[in-house]
């Protein structure tokens, strides 16, 4: 059978699994418990000897269908879904790492992920933050106890682009797990597997869901990492094929034990939202480029941060890696402008903390999502007190331009 395109594969994902009554979407299954006529079958499901469902915290037919969609999008071998993107990251790291392990992370990290890594440090897991735009900084940070490297594709909010390909080659040479957060690009713009990623994070809440009406996150195993060489795999999970050891441990020790399960109704919303992912993100990226170019040339805006701009430090890299430059950009206002007054002067653009929505959203970064980091850490990440981040939506570009004009004048 010939390989079909991204949209075709995604749109027909549920139908290809022959769901009940010939419906085109996998229905919502709200049941928590599953009954068996033969109690032996129930035991075999628990023991992994028979496929099936045992309890809603671990498995649900609606969630399973969504996991298959994400796996197909990322061209992986398996995915596990969680209640949020942060639940996916925290459950994965807590299930794979132990006290005394060391991880290397991008210094340009989403605020909550940065906070989580601070918690890991208190649990005895070492974390070294490096400038991920150059692989040599990652290489210099490797220790004997290093187990994993964690990066994001495009940093939020200053839009640094990690040296994804070179870091992937380094992780392969050093036999390190390479975990790439693909939230800011989504599998529509970029496949982390192409640069050697072992595990892929997606916050489904953002572009994949797209409508701001459901929380969710996934971890996808690309099949590229040799889990038989990873000493932290429990003996219990070494009875399957080695390529499934990692994702099985994430599912059992992460999802089952920690319990951050994705509900079936949210999974249904996210699956339906994903069907228009490439259409939505194409429009949003074009809008973002137009707005970034407008801001770059405006006298009341000191600086604009967007990988699609020719003067962006990683513009050429982004051009080589991604189909488009993403739908996030940030600006530093001129010194005499107040960021709150600027935002309050907008009519269409919404002041909100989400991103990846169909609507264009804006937020004063230093005062909100990065406030807890403090001024010193924010400065090291390039975040000024006047910075505003925009998550660009799919409105008509003329209406968005009018909002900027109105707020700036």
BALOBA-1460 file (C-alpha; in Angstrom, 3 decimals):
// residues 409
<rec num="1" residu="x" x="0.000" y="0.000" z="0.000"/>
<rec num="2" residu="x" x="1.382" y="3.404" z="-0.975"/>
<rec num="3" residu="x" x="2.183" y="5.935" z="1.723"/>
<rec num="4" residu="x" x="-0.453" y="8.657" z="1.895"/>
<rec num="5" residu="x" x="-0.076" y="12.317" z="2.794"/>
<rec num="6" residu="x" x="-0.239" y="13.898" z="6.247"/>
<rec num="7" residu="x" x="-3.838" y="15.148" z="5.965"/>
<rec num="8" residu="x" x="-5.183" y="12.023" z="4.272"/>
<rec num="9" residu="x" x="-3.642" y="9.704" z="6.856"/>
<rec num="10" residu="x" x="-4.893" y="11.793" z="9.760"/>
<rec num="11" residu="x" x="-8.419" y="12.292" z="8.430"/>
<rec num="12" residu="x" x="-8.950" y="8.568" z="7.858"/>
<rec num="13" residu="x" x="-7.149" y="7.332" z="10.966"/>
<rec num="14" residu="x" x="-10.271" y="6.388" z="12.945"/>
<rec num="15" residu="x" x="-12.119" y="4.938" z="9.955"/>
<rec num="16" residu="x" x="-9.240" y="2.587" z="9.123"/>
<rec num="17" residu="x" x="-9.684" y="0.927" z="12.528"/>
<rec num="18" residu="x" x="-13.315" y="0.007" z="11.715"/>
<rec num="19" residu="x" x="-15.026" y="1.787" z="14.634"/>
<rec num="20" residu="x" x="-18.487" y="0.866" z="15.838"/>
<rec num="21" residu="x" x="-21.397" y="1.098" z="13.378"/>
<rec num="22" residu="x" x="-19.189" y="2.495" z="10.597"/>
<rec num="23" residu="x" x="-18.857" y="5.932" z="12.212"/>
<rec num="24" residu="x" x="-16.068" y="8.118" z="10.829"/>
<rec num="25" residu="x" x="-14.874" y="9.332" z="14.237"/>
<rec num="26" residu="x" x="-14.023" y="7.118" z="17.174"/>
<rec num="27" residu="x" x="-16.869" y="7.780" z="19.651"/>
<rec num="28" residu="x" x="-16.413" y="8.912" z="23.237"/>
<rec num="29" residu="x" x="-16.163" y="5.948" z="25.617"/>
<rec num="30" residu="x" x="-16.732" y="7.316" z="29.133"/>
<rec num="31" residu="x" x="-16.511" y="3.931" z="30.865"/>
<rec num="32" residu="x" x="-13.825" y="3.465" z="33.536"/>
<rec num="33" residu="x" x="-14.305" y="-0.291" z="34.028"/>
<rec num="34" residu="x" x="-14.306" y="-3.126" z="31.482"/>
<rec num="35" residu="x" x="-16.006" y="-6.477" z="32.078"/>
<rec num="36" residu="x" x="-14.901" y="-9.958" z="30.972"/>
<rec num="37" residu="x" x="-17.002" y="-13.121" z="30.726"/>
<rec num="38" residu="x" x="-13.897" y="-15.182" z="31.428"/>
<rec num="39" residu="x" x="-11.914" y="-13.958" z="34.447"/>
<rec num="40" residu="x" x="-8.792" y="-15.562" z="32.967"/>
<rec num="41" residu="x" x="-8.954" y="-13.061" z="30.108"/>
<rec num="42" residu="x" x="-9.002" y="-10.194" z="32.589"/>
<rec num="43" residu="x" x="-5.867" y="-11.577" z="34.248"/>
<rec num="44" residu="x" x="-4.159" y="-12.016" z="30.877"/>
<rec num="45" residu="x" x="-4.916" y="-8.377" z="29.975"/>
<rec num="46" residu="x" x="-3.330" y="-7.223" z="33.244"/>
<rec num="47" residu="x" x="-0.281" y="-9.402" z="32.554"/>
<rec num="48" residu="x" x="0.097" y="-8.102" z="29.003"/>
<rec num="49" residu="x" x="-0.542" y="-11.514" z="27.464"/>
<rec num="50" residu="x" x="-3.781" y="-10.453" z="25.765"/>
<rec num="51" residu="x" x="-4.797" y="-7.113" z="24.218"/>
<rec num="52" residu="x" x="-7.668" y="-5.365" z="25.935"/>
<rec num="53" residu="x" x="-8.720" y="-2.780" z="28.490"/>
<rec num="54" residu="x" x="-8.479" y="-3.172" z="32.244"/>
<rec num="55" residu="x" x="-9.014" y="0.236" z="33.862"/>
<rec num="56" residu="x" x="-9.681" y="3.731" z="32.594"/>
<rec num="57" residu="x" x="-6.618" y="5.310" z="34.209"/>
<rec num="58" residu="x" x="-4.354" y="3.356" z="31.840"/>
<rec num="59" residu="x" x="-6.425" y="2.663" z="28.738"/>
<rec num="60" residu="x" x="-9.520" y="3.965" z="27.010"/>
<rec num="61" residu="x" x="-10.658" y="3.260" z="23.421"/>
<rec num="62" residu="x" x="-11.110" y="6.961" z="22.591"/>
<rec num="63" residu="x" x="-7.664" y="7.804" z="23.964"/>
<rec num="64" residu="x" x="-6.123" y="4.828" z="22.153"/>
<rec num="65" residu="x" x="-7.457" y="6.167" z="18.847"/>
<rec num="66" residu="x" x="-5.908" y="9.585" z="19.558"/>
<rec num="67" residu="x" x="-2.572" y="7.989" z="20.483"/>
<rec num="68" residu="x" x="-2.554" y="6.194" z="17.140"/>
<rec num="69" residu="x" x="-3.162" y="9.512" z="15.327"/>
<rec num="70" residu="x" x="-0.217" y="11.183" z="17.038"/>
<rec num="71" residu="x" x="2.033" y="8.181" z="16.405"/>
<rec num="72" residu="x" x="1.167" y="8.343" z="12.704"/>
<rec num="73" residu="x" x="1.760" y="12.105" z="12.597"/>
<rec num="74" residu="x" x="5.197" y="11.760" z="14.181"/>
<rec num="75" residu="x" x="6.037" y="8.566" z="12.256"/>
<rec num="76" residu="x" x="6.821" y="6.848" z="15.545"/>
<rec num="77" residu="x" x="6.191" y="3.354" z="16.897"/>
<rec num="78" residu="x" x="3.936" y="4.174" z="19.884"/>
<rec num="79" residu="x" x="2.558" y="7.074" z="21.912"/>
<rec num="80" residu="x" x="1.185" y="7.548" z="25.409"/>
<rec num="81" residu="x" x="-1.345" y="10.308" z="26.109"/>
<rec num="82" residu="x" x="-1.584" y="12.339" z="29.317"/>
<rec num="83" residu="x" x="-3.906" y="14.947" z="30.766"/>
<rec num="84" residu="x" x="-1.569" y="17.832" z="29.785"/>
<rec num="85" residu="x" x="1.749" y="18.430" z="28.076"/>
<rec num="86" residu="x" x="3.399" y="19.054" z="31.446"/>
<rec num="87" residu="x" x="2.001" y="15.756" z="32.721"/>
<rec num="88" residu="x" x="3.596" y="14.047" z="29.720"/>
<rec num="89" residu="x" x="7.021" y="15.586" z="30.432"/>
<rec num="90" residu="x" x="6.997" y="15.075" z="34.208"/>
<rec num="91" residu="x" x="5.634" y="11.513" z="34.042"/>
<rec num="92" residu="x" x="8.192" y="10.542" z="31.404"/>
<rec num="93" residu="x" x="11.210" y="11.924" z="33.237"/>
<rec num="94" residu="x" x="10.128" y="10.566" z="36.617"/>
<rec num="95" residu="x" x="9.593" y="7.111" z="35.136"/>
<rec num="96" residu="x" x="12.953" y="6.965" z="33.318"/>
<rec num="97" residu="x" x="15.339" y="8.767" z="35.676"/>
<rec num="98" residu="x" x="16.597" y="8.041" z="39.175"/>
<rec num="99" residu="x" x="18.565" y="9.825" z="41.878"/>
<rec num="100" residu="x" x="22.123" y="10.462" z="40.721"/>
<rec num="101" residu="x" x="21.255" y="10.712" z="37.026"/>
<rec num="102" residu="x" x="22.119" y="13.816" z="34.993"/>
<rec num="103" residu="x" x="20.228" y="15.501" z="32.173"/>
<rec num="104" residu="x" x="21.165" y="18.361" z="29.862"/>
<rec num="105" residu="x" x="18.471" y="20.881" z="28.983"/>
<rec num="106" residu="x" x="18.108" y="23.896" z="26.795"/>
<rec num="107" residu="x" x="18.437" y="27.070" z="28.866"/>
<rec num="108" residu="x" x="15.727" y="28.688" z="26.735"/>
<rec num="109" residu="x" x="12.965" y="26.638" z="28.275"/>
<rec num="110" residu="x" x="9.217" y="27.033" z="28.750"/>
<rec num="111" residu="x" x="8.594" y="28.395" z="32.250"/>
<rec num="112" residu="x" x="6.746" y="25.410" z="33.707"/>
<rec num="113" residu="x" x="9.256" y="22.921" z="32.289"/>
<rec num="114" residu="x" x="12.023" y="24.983" z="33.877"/>
<rec num="115" residu="x" x="10.140" y="24.836" z="37.189"/>
<rec num="116" residu="x" x="9.783" y="21.047" z="36.874"/>
<rec num="117" residu="x" x="13.518" y="20.672" z="36.291"/>
<rec num="118" residu="x" x="14.095" y="22.622" z="39.491"/>
<rec num="119" residu="x" x="11.968" y="20.014" z="41.277"/>
<rec num="120" residu="x" x="14.009" y="17.203" z="39.707"/>
<rec num="121" residu="x" x="17.162" y="18.795" z="41.092"/>
<rec num="122" residu="x" x="15.669" y="18.667" z="44.597"/>
<rec num="123" residu="x" x="14.981" y="14.952" z="44.040"/>
<rec num="124" residu="x" x="18.646" y="14.286" z="43.340"/>
<rec num="125" residu="x" x="18.622" y="14.420" z="39.534"/>
<rec num="126" residu="x" x="21.274" y="16.775" z="38.194"/>
<rec num="127" residu="x" x="20.258" y="19.280" z="35.518"/>
<rec num="128" residu="x" x="22.646" y="21.370" z="33.425"/>
<rec num="129" residu="x" x="21.152" y="24.218" z="31.374"/>
<rec num="130" residu="x" x="23.001" y="25.126" z="28.186"/>
<rec num="131" residu="x" x="22.631" y="27.309" z="25.114"/>
<rec num="132" residu="x" x="21.016" y="24.750" z="22.801"/>
<rec num="133" residu="x" x="21.572" y="26.834" z="19.667"/>
<rec num="134" residu="x" x="25.043" y="25.251" z="19.441"/>
<rec num="135" residu="x" x="25.641" y="21.519" z="19.917"/>
<rec num="136" residu="x" x="29.125" y="22.136" z="21.343"/>
<rec num="137" residu="x" x="27.586" y="23.489" z="24.538"/>
<rec num="138" residu="x" x="25.621" y="20.270" z="24.940"/>
<rec num="139" residu="x" x="28.760" y="18.231" z="24.261"/>
<rec num="140" residu="x" x="30.746" y="20.176" z="26.861"/>
<rec num="141" residu="x" x="28.073" y="19.438" z="29.483"/>
<rec num="142" residu="x" x="28.074" y="15.629" z="29.098"/>
<rec num="143" residu="x" x="29.043" y="13.700" z="32.237"/>
<rec num="144" residu="x" x="29.478" y="10.011" z="33.019"/>
<rec num="145" residu="x" x="25.990" y="9.949" z="34.565"/>
<rec num="146" residu="x" x="24.251" y="11.848" z="31.728"/>
<rec num="147" residu="x" x="21.153" y="9.985" z="30.557"/>
<rec num="148" residu="x" x="19.079" y="12.426" z="28.507"/>
<rec num="149" residu="x" x="19.120" y="15.670" z="26.523"/>
<rec num="150" residu="x" x="15.949" y="17.796" z="26.433"/>
<rec num="151" residu="x" x="15.317" y="20.585" z="23.912"/>
<rec num="152" residu="x" x="12.441" y="22.460" z="22.332"/>
<rec num="153" residu="x" x="12.271" y="23.100" z="18.585"/>
<rec num="154" residu="x" x="11.583" y="26.852" z="18.846"/>
<rec num="155" residu="x" x="12.014" y="28.499" z="22.239"/>
<rec num="156" residu="x" x="9.145" y="30.405" z="23.800"/>
<rec num="157" residu="x" x="9.148" y="33.441" z="23.855"/>
<rec num="158" residu="x" x="12.476" y="34.600" z="22.319"/>
<rec num="159" residu="x" x="12.230" y="32.060" z="19.434"/>
<rec num="160" residu="x" x="15.780" y="30.643" z="19.566"/>
<rec num="161" residu="x" x="16.019" y="27.560" z="17.323"/>
<rec num="162" residu="x" x="17.983" y="24.667" z="18.808"/>
<rec num="163" residu="x" x="20.789" y="23.023" z="16.842"/>
<rec num="164" residu="x" x="18.486" y="20.048" z="16.466"/>
<rec num="165" residu="x" x="20.353" y="18.015" z="13.875"/>
<rec num="166" residu="x" x="23.823" y="18.306" z="15.435"/>
<rec num="167" residu="x" x="22.464" y="17.561" z="18.914"/>
<rec num="168" residu="x" x="20.747" y="14.495" z="17.514"/>
<rec num="169" residu="x" x="24.005" y="13.251" z="16.017"/>
<rec num="170" residu="x" x="25.751" y="13.879" z="19.339"/>
<rec num="171" residu="x" x="23.121" y="11.942" z="21.291"/>
<rec num="172" residu="x" x="23.440" y="9.025" z="18.895"/>
<rec num="173" residu="x" x="27.230" y="8.968" z="19.310"/>
<rec num="174" residu="x" x="26.999" y="9.209" z="23.109"/>
<rec num="175" residu="x" x="23.999" y="6.837" z="23.378"/>
<rec num="176" residu="x" x="21.835" y="9.445" z="25.119"/>
<rec num="177" residu="x" x="18.050" y="9.689" z="25.053"/>
<rec num="178" residu="x" x="17.167" y="12.683" z="22.882"/>
<rec num="179" residu="x" x="13.848" y="14.204" z="23.960"/>
<rec num="180" residu="x" x="12.472" y="16.929" z="21.671"/>
<rec num="181" residu="x" x="9.447" y="19.052" z="22.543"/>
<rec num="182" residu="x" x="7.668" y="19.607" z="19.209"/>
<rec num="183" residu="x" x="4.822" y="21.734" z="20.600"/>
<rec num="184" residu="x" x="5.877" y="25.014" z="18.999"/>
<rec num="185" residu="x" x="6.175" y="23.518" z="15.528"/>
<rec num="186" residu="x" x="3.857" y="20.479" z="15.635"/>
<rec num="187" residu="x" x="4.330" y="17.463" z="13.352"/>
<rec num="188" residu="x" x="2.761" y="19.490" z="10.547"/>
<rec num="189" residu="x" x="5.872" y="21.706" z="10.289"/>
<rec num="190" residu="x" x="8.603" y="19.397" z="11.582"/>
<rec num="191" residu="x" x="9.335" y="15.741" z="12.360"/>
<rec num="192" residu="x" x="11.867" y="15.429" z="15.219"/>
<rec num="193" residu="x" x="12.508" y="11.855" z="14.115"/>
<rec num="194" residu="x" x="14.324" y="13.331" z="11.094"/>
<rec num="195" residu="x" x="17.034" y="14.693" z="13.429"/>
<rec num="196" residu="x" x="17.331" y="11.526" z="15.511"/>
<rec num="197" residu="x" x="14.904" y="12.241" z="18.358"/>
<rec num="198" residu="x" x="14.272" y="9.297" z="20.694"/>
<rec num="199" residu="x" x="11.168" y="10.725" z="22.368"/>
<rec num="200" residu="x" x="8.853" y="13.494" z="21.146"/>
<rec num="201" residu="x" x="6.696" y="15.692" z="23.377"/>
<rec num="202" residu="x" x="3.545" y="17.341" z="22.095"/>
<rec num="203" residu="x" x="1.251" y="19.542" z="24.137"/>
<rec num="204" residu="x" x="-1.959" y="18.633" z="22.319"/>
<rec num="205" residu="x" x="-3.625" y="21.622" z="23.973"/>
<rec num="206" residu="x" x="-1.819" y="23.871" z="21.524"/>
<rec num="207" residu="x" x="-1.718" y="23.520" z="17.711"/>
<rec num="208" residu="x" x="-2.824" y="19.896" z="17.421"/>
<rec num="209" residu="x" x="-6.081" y="20.554" z="19.294"/>
<rec num="210" residu="x" x="-6.110" y="24.169" z="18.161"/>
<rec num="211" residu="x" x="-9.422" y="25.330" z="19.562"/>
<rec num="212" residu="x" x="-8.545" y="26.085" z="23.181"/>
<rec num="213" residu="x" x="-11.212" y="23.685" z="24.446"/>
<rec num="214" residu="x" x="-9.245" y="20.669" z="25.733"/>
<rec num="215" residu="x" x="-6.017" y="19.927" z="27.600"/>
<rec num="216" residu="x" x="-3.761" y="17.023" z="26.655"/>
<rec num="217" residu="x" x="-0.217" y="15.884" z="25.960"/>
<rec num="218" residu="x" x="1.643" y="12.944" z="24.454"/>
<rec num="219" residu="x" x="5.008" y="11.229" z="24.431"/>
<rec num="220" residu="x" x="5.912" y="9.431" z="21.204"/>
<rec num="221" residu="x" x="8.717" y="6.883" z="20.874"/>
<rec num="222" residu="x" x="10.359" y="7.108" z="17.443"/>
<rec num="223" residu="x" x="11.955" y="3.667" z="17.667"/>
<rec num="224" residu="x" x="15.455" y="5.116" z="17.183"/>
<rec num="225" residu="x" x="16.821" y="4.618" z="20.710"/>
<rec num="226" residu="x" x="18.310" y="1.289" z="21.839"/>
<rec num="227" residu="x" x="16.466" y="0.725" z="25.123"/>
<rec num="228" residu="x" x="18.353" y="-2.524" z="25.765"/>
<rec num="229" residu="x" x="21.357" y="-0.309" z="26.637"/>
<rec num="230" residu="x" x="19.413" y="1.826" z="29.144"/>
<rec num="231" residu="x" x="20.141" y="0.628" z="32.673"/>
<rec num="232" residu="x" x="17.050" y="2.215" z="34.271"/>
<rec num="233" residu="x" x="14.534" y="-0.133" z="32.634"/>
<rec num="234" residu="x" x="12.818" y="-2.299" z="35.238"/>
<rec num="235" residu="x" x="13.175" y="-6.071" z="34.841"/>
<rec num="236" residu="x" x="9.367" y="-6.295" z="34.724"/>
<rec num="237" residu="x" x="9.302" y="-4.471" z="31.385"/>
<rec num="238" residu="x" x="12.173" y="-6.347" z="29.729"/>
<rec num="239" residu="x" x="9.910" y="-9.193" z="28.620"/>
<rec num="240" residu="x" x="8.644" y="-7.342" z="25.527"/>
<rec num="241" residu="x" x="10.459" y="-6.369" z="22.355"/>
<rec num="242" residu="x" x="13.398" y="-4.116" z="23.368"/>
<rec num="243" residu="x" x="12.161" y="-1.235" z="21.209"/>
<rec num="244" residu="x" x="9.014" y="-1.084" z="23.416"/>
<rec num="245" residu="x" x="10.765" y="-1.134" z="26.797"/>
<rec num="246" residu="x" x="10.952" y="2.642" z="27.139"/>
<rec num="247" residu="x" x="7.386" y="3.487" z="26.142"/>
<rec num="248" residu="x" x="6.073" y="0.585" z="28.249"/>
<rec num="249" residu="x" x="7.857" y="1.888" z="31.339"/>
<rec num="250" residu="x" x="6.563" y="5.404" z="30.636"/>
<rec num="251" residu="x" x="3.046" y="3.976" z="30.382"/>
<rec num="252" residu="x" x="3.295" y="1.806" z="33.504"/>
<rec num="253" residu="x" x="5.450" y="3.865" z="35.872"/>
<rec num="254" residu="x" x="4.471" y="7.245" z="34.451"/>
<rec num="255" residu="x" x="0.830" y="7.099" z="33.392"/>
<rec num="256" residu="x" x="-0.411" y="4.281" z="35.649"/>
<rec num="257" residu="x" x="1.459" y="5.165" z="38.833"/>
<rec num="258" residu="x" x="1.330" y="8.961" z="38.619"/>
<rec num="259" residu="x" x="-2.187" y="8.887" z="37.188"/>
<rec num="260" residu="x" x="-2.297" y="12.009" z="34.992"/>
<rec num="261" residu="x" x="-4.717" y="10.344" z="32.573"/>
<rec num="262" residu="x" x="-6.339" y="11.999" z="29.583"/>
<rec num="263" residu="x" x="-10.131" y="11.830" z="29.693"/>
<rec num="264" residu="x" x="-12.071" y="10.443" z="26.725"/>
<rec num="265" residu="x" x="-14.061" y="13.620" z="26.062"/>
<rec num="266" residu="x" x="-10.893" y="15.717" z="25.886"/>
<rec num="267" residu="x" x="-9.301" y="13.063" z="23.649"/>
<rec num="268" residu="x" x="-12.274" y="13.305" z="21.296"/>
<rec num="269" residu="x" x="-12.028" y="17.120" z="21.107"/>
<rec num="270" residu="x" x="-8.288" y="16.905" z="20.419"/>
<rec num="271" residu="x" x="-8.695" y="14.256" z="17.729"/>
<rec num="272" residu="x" x="-11.341" y="16.290" z="15.904"/>
<rec num="273" residu="x" x="-9.229" y="19.436" z="16.220"/>
<rec num="274" residu="x" x="-6.183" y="17.676" z="14.786"/>
<rec num="275" residu="x" x="-7.954" y="17.052" z="11.483"/>
<rec num="276" residu="x" x="-7.457" y="20.679" z="10.419"/>
<rec num="277" residu="x" x="-3.968" y="21.095" z="11.907"/>
<rec num="278" residu="x" x="-2.042" y="21.709" z="8.693"/>
<rec num="279" residu="x" x="-4.703" y="24.083" z="7.317"/>
<rec num="280" residu="x" x="-4.804" y="26.145" z="10.501"/>
<rec num="281" residu="x" x="-1.070" y="26.325" z="11.069"/>
<rec num="282" residu="x" x="-0.408" y="27.276" z="7.446"/>
<rec num="283" residu="x" x="-2.662" y="30.327" z="7.787"/>
<rec num="284" residu="x" x="-1.303" y="31.182" z="11.241"/>
<rec num="285" residu="x" x="2.317" y="31.030" z="10.057"/>
<rec num="286" residu="x" x="1.612" y="33.323" z="7.111"/>
<rec num="287" residu="x" x="-0.122" y="35.789" z="9.428"/>
<rec num="288" residu="x" x="2.792" y="35.630" z="11.875"/>
<rec num="289" residu="x" x="5.358" y="36.379" z="9.174"/>
<rec num="290" residu="x" x="3.376" y="39.369" z="7.927"/>
<rec num="291" residu="x" x="2.934" y="40.773" z="11.443"/>
<rec num="292" residu="x" x="6.587" y="40.191" z="12.349"/>
<rec num="293" residu="x" x="7.743" y="42.044" z="9.239"/>
<rec num="294" residu="x" x="5.354" y="44.889" z="10.089"/>
<rec num="295" residu="x" x="6.705" y="45.086" z="13.650"/>
<rec num="296" residu="x" x="10.325" y="44.910" z="12.536"/>
<rec num="297" residu="x" x="9.907" y="48.123" z="10.581"/>
<rec num="298" residu="x" x="7.810" y="50.052" z="13.118"/>
<rec num="299" residu="x" x="9.556" y="52.918" z="14.949"/>
<rec num="300" residu="x" x="7.719" y="52.228" z="18.219"/>
<rec num="301" residu="x" x="8.946" y="48.635" z="18.397"/>
<rec num="302" residu="x" x="12.538" y="48.205" z="19.525"/>
<rec num="303" residu="x" x="13.021" y="44.587" z="18.430"/>
<rec num="304" residu="x" x="11.088" y="41.702" z="16.883"/>
<rec num="305" residu="x" x="11.874" y="38.036" z="17.496"/>
<rec num="306" residu="x" x="10.756" y="35.618" z="14.794"/>
<rec num="307" residu="x" x="12.717" y="32.877" z="12.937"/>
<rec num="308" residu="x" x="11.188" y="33.977" z="9.633"/>
<rec num="309" residu="x" x="12.996" y="37.315" z="9.718"/>
<rec num="310" residu="x" x="16.265" y="37.455" z="7.780"/>
<rec num="311" residu="x" x="18.190" y="38.928" z="10.711"/>
<rec num="312" residu="x" x="17.127" y="36.195" z="13.152"/>
<rec num="313" residu="x" x="20.301" y="34.387" z="14.365"/>
<rec num="314" residu="x" x="18.935" y="30.972" z="13.365"/>
<rec num="315" residu="x" x="16.927" y="31.996" z="10.288"/>
<rec num="316" residu="x" x="18.806" y="29.728" z="7.871"/>
<rec num="317" residu="x" x="18.567" y="26.778" z="10.260"/>
<rec num="318" residu="x" x="14.823" y="27.274" z="10.651"/>
<rec num="319" residu="x" x="14.480" y="27.502" z="6.880"/>
<rec num="320" residu="x" x="16.265" y="24.170" z="6.472"/>
<rec num="321" residu="x" x="14.425" y="22.346" z="9.262"/>
<rec num="322" residu="x" x="10.838" y="23.589" z="9.222"/>
<rec num="323" residu="x" x="8.186" y="23.823" z="6.513"/>
<rec num="324" residu="x" x="7.312" y="27.279" z="7.859"/>
<rec num="325" residu="x" x="8.651" y="29.454" z="10.680"/>
<rec num="326" residu="x" x="5.924" y="28.908" z="13.258"/>
<rec num="327" residu="x" x="3.128" y="31.131" z="14.508"/>
<rec num="328" residu="x" x="4.809" y="32.619" z="17.600"/>
<rec num="329" residu="x" x="6.707" y="35.898" z="17.667"/>
<rec num="330" residu="x" x="7.642" y="38.412" z="20.337"/>
<rec num="331" residu="x" x="8.423" y="42.108" z="20.440"/>
<rec num="332" residu="x" x="10.190" y="44.563" z="22.733"/>
<rec num="333" residu="x" x="8.279" y="47.823" z="22.811"/>
<rec num="334" residu="x" x="10.028" y="51.182" z="22.724"/>
<rec num="335" residu="x" x="11.041" y="52.453" z="26.176"/>
<rec num="336" residu="x" x="8.317" y="55.108" z="26.317"/>
<rec num="337" residu="x" x="5.463" y="52.621" z="25.747"/>
<rec num="338" residu="x" x="3.616" y="50.731" z="28.460"/>
<rec num="339" residu="x" x="3.008" y="47.085" z="27.577"/>
<rec num="340" residu="x" x="-0.304" y="46.961" z="29.448"/>
<rec num="341" residu="x" x="-1.668" y="50.064" z="27.751"/>
<rec num="342" residu="x" x="-0.532" y="48.673" z="24.421"/>
<rec num="343" residu="x" x="-2.401" y="45.398" z="24.981"/>
<rec num="344" residu="x" x="-5.477" y="47.173" z="26.321"/>
<rec num="345" residu="x" x="-5.588" y="49.198" z="23.111"/>
<rec num="346" residu="x" x="-6.266" y="46.114" z="21.022"/>
<rec num="347" residu="x" x="-9.743" y="45.105" z="19.948"/>
<rec num="348" residu="x" x="-9.346" y="41.764" z="18.160"/>
<rec num="349" residu="x" x="-6.188" y="40.344" z="19.736"/>
<rec num="350" residu="x" x="-6.911" y="38.784" z="23.133"/>
<rec num="351" residu="x" x="-4.741" y="39.076" z="26.263"/>
<rec num="352" residu="x" x="-4.424" y="35.414" z="27.221"/>
<rec num="353" residu="x" x="-1.856" y="32.882" z="28.450"/>
<rec num="354" residu="x" x="-2.596" y="30.106" z="25.932"/>
<rec num="355" residu="x" x="-0.956" y="29.608" z="22.540"/>
<rec num="356" residu="x" x="-1.719" y="27.610" z="19.418"/>
<rec num="357" residu="x" x="-5.338" y="28.801" z="19.427"/>
<rec num="358" residu="x" x="-7.289" y="29.775" z="16.324"/>
<rec num="359" residu="x" x="-7.494" y="33.256" z="17.816"/>
<rec num="360" residu="x" x="-4.503" y="35.584" z="18.083"/>
<rec num="361" residu="x" x="-3.425" y="35.845" z="21.719"/>
<rec num="362" residu="x" x="-0.914" y="38.157" z="23.415"/>
<rec num="363" residu="x" x="0.717" y="38.192" z="26.819"/>
<rec num="364" residu="x" x="3.218" y="40.436" z="28.688"/>
<rec num="365" residu="x" x="5.835" y="37.750" z="29.298"/>
<rec num="366" residu="x" x="7.916" y="39.012" z="32.225"/>
<rec num="367" residu="x" x="4.861" y="39.871" z="34.299"/>
<rec num="368" residu="x" x="3.052" y="36.553" z="33.850"/>
<rec num="369" residu="x" x="4.320" y="33.183" z="32.611"/>
<rec num="370" residu="x" x="7.997" y="33.934" z="33.407"/>
<rec num="371" residu="x" x="7.427" y="36.047" z="36.517"/>
<rec num="372" residu="x" x="8.497" y="33.309" z="38.979"/>
<rec num="373" residu="x" x="11.895" y="32.973" z="37.303"/>
<rec num="374" residu="x" x="13.009" y="36.355" z="38.568"/>
<rec num="375" residu="x" x="14.786" y="39.156" z="36.668"/>
<rec num="376" residu="x" x="18.231" y="37.508" z="36.562"/>
<rec num="377" residu="x" x="17.065" y="34.275" z="34.918"/>
<rec num="378" residu="x" x="14.762" y="36.175" z="32.560"/>
<rec num="379" residu="x" x="17.669" y="38.376" z="31.475"/>
<rec num="380" residu="x" x="19.791" y="35.285" z="30.753"/>
<rec num="381" residu="x" x="17.021" y="34.064" z="28.447"/>
<rec num="382" residu="x" x="16.747" y="37.407" z="26.654"/>
<rec num="383" residu="x" x="13.364" y="38.300" z="28.171"/>
<rec num="384" residu="x" x="12.913" y="42.026" z="28.827"/>
<rec num="385" residu="x" x="10.241" y="43.642" z="30.992"/>
<rec num="386" residu="x" x="8.740" y="45.167" z="27.841"/>
<rec num="387" residu="x" x="8.460" y="41.896" z="25.921"/>
<rec num="388" residu="x" x="5.093" y="40.805" z="24.550"/>
<rec num="389" residu="x" x="4.563" y="37.380" z="23.015"/>
<rec num="390" residu="x" x="2.004" y="36.816" z="20.289"/>
<rec num="391" residu="x" x="0.457" y="33.501" z="19.359"/>
<rec num="392" residu="x" x="-0.952" y="34.308" z="15.954"/>
<rec num="393" residu="x" x="-4.266" y="32.854" z="14.826"/>
<rec num="394" residu="x" x="-6.197" y="32.533" z="11.596"/>
<rec num="395" residu="x" x="-8.049" y="35.859" z="11.468"/>
<rec num="396" residu="x" x="-7.833" y="38.044" z="8.376"/>
<rec num="397" residu="x" x="-4.427" y="39.691" z="8.374"/>
<rec num="398" residu="x" x="-5.988" y="43.114" z="7.691"/>
<rec num="399" residu="x" x="-7.889" y="42.954" z="10.995"/>
<rec num="400" residu="x" x="-4.743" y="42.027" z="12.916"/>
<rec num="401" residu="x" x="-2.785" y="44.837" z="11.272"/>
<rec num="402" residu="x" x="-5.535" y="47.286" z="12.233"/>
<rec num="403" residu="x" x="-5.213" y="46.167" z="15.861"/>
<rec num="404" residu="x" x="-1.463" y="46.836" z="15.873"/>
<rec num="405" residu="x" x="-1.927" y="50.228" z="14.239"/>
<rec num="406" residu="x" x="-4.599" y="51.201" z="16.738"/>
<rec num="407" residu="x" x="-2.574" y="50.094" z="19.782"/>
<rec num="408" residu="x" x="0.631" y="51.753" z="18.610"/>
<rec num="409" residu="x" x="-0.952" y="55.091" z="17.741"/>
